[in-house]
Amino acid sequence: MESEEFVRQDASPEQPAPEQPKKSLFGDILEIVETMLTTLLLFVMLFSYVTRPVTVDGSSMEPTLQDHDRLVMFRLLYSPKQGDIVVVYNSEGHVLDNTTGEVVNSGYGLHENIIKRVIATAGQKLYLNADEGIVYVDDQPLEEPYVNDIIQTDAGAFSYPITIPDGYIFVMGDNRNHSTDSRSSYVGLVAEEDVLGKAYFRFCNMEDDEDGKQHPVFSTVGFVG
């Protein structure tokens, strides 16, 4: 029996594949530049609106944070919460008018970024008892395992108790007796709009070597709180 041969009626002779257009050197350069600009834009947006590195200057947050700690601060859509460690730009202090109870400028200010812990937020009642060394929030003693020492001093910016006004927070350093914070007229109540973000991760500490040059130490890497 002869074998049958099946042939597609629409078959056409095999055609060579069309040649792909070759990219020009100029096109390659444009593509590289576009990639670099896109990457740069993403980094700018990341550090402008989402996160930002900060450096601790001083001892006011000991033992939680040390001088020269390098931290990452979260910024995007952040709203301060009690217990958070925040970075604040302090241009002027805010205190309460003794007659009206309204927030007024104290006439002082540190004019620098500071890092402190949120102790009370809007609507909370705050009472500092320097004799007992205890902080009361909403009539309850605040548990503070993070402090270096109990409160022994008060800079006298307020007559307690106070209720934190809307749009403001009350902050203090963990090193309570060596911290300029909301207890002082130089800081006072912090406007929420002056909060730059929340410090949430420590990636190194900068230490001085024998030659006086700083080098990173990574033994304390981790989340802070």
Beta strands, then each sheet from edge to edge (+ up, - down):
strand 1: 51-55
strand 2: 69-74
strand 3: 85-90
strand 4: 94-96
strand 5: 103-105
strand 6: 112-120
strand 7: 125-129
strand 8: 134-137
strand 9: 140-141
strand 10: 162-163
strand 11: 168-172
strand 12: 190-191
strand 13: 195-208
strand 14: 214-217
strand 15: 222-223
sheet 1: 1+ 2- 13+ 3- 6+ 11- 12+
sheet 2: 1+ 2- 13+ 14-
sheet 3: 1+ 2- 13+ 15-
sheet 4: 4+ 5-
sheet 5: 9+ 8- 7+ 10-
end
